[in-house]
Amino acid sequence: MKELKDGFKRFAAKADREFYAGLNSAQHPHTMIISCSDSRIIPEYIFDAKPGEIFVLRNVGNLARTEESSVRACIDYAVRHLKVKRLAVLAHNQCGAVKATEDKEHLDTEGLIKWLEKEEYTGDSLAEAEKAQAVRQLGKLMEYPAVKDAFETKKLEICAFYFNLDPISLEVFENGSWRNI
């Protein structure tokens, strides 16, 4: 608890109180990102975003599990109510969830088994499997009614990113292929 309390005190001491007061009335994010809950992957840092700019859904493996009510609720809220301009899946290197799909037999908890049971490891390397998993999530998103409607009416862009921790780099999936940014 001490680490969290001390962290808040440091934050509060340097926070721009006027900026935060301005956020009090509403949020207007430009992007929704489905990101991994991996503690090393922080979308707001990676995209140099301020509070209020990105609406983030984090879960193990950055999955677009639209059959899950919490995932649907986030997507619906972001697309239909906040009217974000883009929806992105943020994959990353050394993803434990993707590694786990290579050999699901070692998964030892009901939660992880259930969450990852429909995922698959495809590719000749972990990086290929991580990227393929992100592209599969885009496919799921394109089938979801709120996303499909907004995309088809050109109100929403959809993309995937692949973040590499070392060396720091970012790739984007566009027009069927990955390219460096």
N, C-alpha and C positions, 0 to 999 in steps of 0.2 A: 504494500500500500504506500509505503514511503516514497518509492520511485515515482509513482503516479502523482502523489501530492506535490512532491518537489518539482516534477515536470510541469504541472499546472502553474505553480508559482513562477517558474521561469517564463512560461508562455505569457501569463497575465502581466508580468513586469514589462515585457517588450511589445505586447499586442497593441495594434492600432485601434484604440477604442472607438474612434469615430467611424472607421471602416466597419467594424463589427456592429455598431449601432445601426448603420445603414442596411445591414443584412437582416435586421430584425423583422422587417415588414414582409419580405418575400424573397424567393430565390428564382434566379433566371439562368440556369446552366445552359451552356451552348452544346454540351455533349454528355451522353451517358456512356459510361465505360463499364463493361463486365470484366472484372479483374480477378486474379487469384488472391486468395487470402494470405498468401505467403508474406511474412513480415518484411521481407526485403523489397517487395514490389509495392511502391506507393505511387499510384497514378498521378496524384496532384504534384508530386515532386518531379516525376519523369516528364510531365508535360508543362512544368513550371506554371501551374494554375493556382489562382487565389481561391479562397473559400467562396463558394457560390458559382464557380465556373464549370465544375464537373460534378455530375450526379453519378455516384459510384455504387455498383453492386459487387461485393466481393464474396467469393466462395472458393472452396477447394477446387482448384483446377480451372477457374474461370469458365464455368459451364453455363450454357444457356438452356437450362432445364425448364423449358416452358410448361412442362406438366406439373411443376411445383408452384404452389400458390404464391410463395414469397417472391419468386422470380417473375411470375406474371404481374404481380402487383407493382414491382419496381419498373418493369418495362412499360406497363400501362400508364403509370403515373408520369414517367419521364416523357413518353411519346405523346400521350393524349392530353395531359394537363400542363406539364411544363413546356411542351412543344420544343424539345431539344432538336437541334439541326442535324446531329449525327449520333450514331450508335456504333460503338467500337468494342471489339473483343481485344483485350490486352493479354497476350501469351508471353511467356518468358523462358529463358534457358534454365536448366536444372530444376524443372518443375517436378516436385515429388509426386503429385497426382498422376502426371503422365507416366513417370517412371513406374508407378504402381500398376498401371494398366498392362505393362509388359508381362508381369507375373502376378496375377490377382490372388494366387494361392496364399501369398504371405500377408494379405490384408487380414487384420486380426480383430476388427471391431465391426459391429453391425452397421454403424453409421457410415464408415468408409466403404464397406462392401456394397451397401445399398446405393450410396452416392455415385460410385464409380462402376457399377455393374454393367451399365450400358455403353461405357466408353471403351475404345479399343486403341491399341498401340499399333500405328501404321508407319512404316518407313524403315530405313536401314540404320538410322541413328536416332538418338534422343532428340536432337534438334529437329529432324524431319518429323518425328512423331508429335512434337510440341506444336509445330506449324500446322500439321495436318489436323490436329485436334482443334485448333483455332478456326480453321476453314470449315470444319464440320459444324462448329457453333454458329457460324454465319449462315449456313444452310438451315439450321433449326430456326434462327431468327427470321429468315425470309419466309418461313411457313407460318409464322405467328401473325394472326390477323392485324393487330395494331401496327406492327412493323411493316407488314406487306402493304397495307393500305397507305401508310405514310410514304413508303418508298416509291410505290407506283404513282403517287400523285406528286412526286418530287419534293416532298416536304422533309425528307429524311435521307441522309447519306449513311451507308453502312460500310464498315471496313474492319480489318484486323491489323493489329500491330504485334511485332515480336521484339521484345526487349532483351538485350544481352547484358548481363552484369559486368562481364570482364572479357574483352574491353567493352566499355559502354558503347552501345550502338542500338539503333532502332531500324526495323524493317517494316514496311507496310505491304499488305496484300491488296493489290489492285489489278483489275483486268486479268485475273487468273494467275498472277504470279507475284512473287515476293521481290521487293527491291529495297535497297538501302535508302535511308533518308539522309 
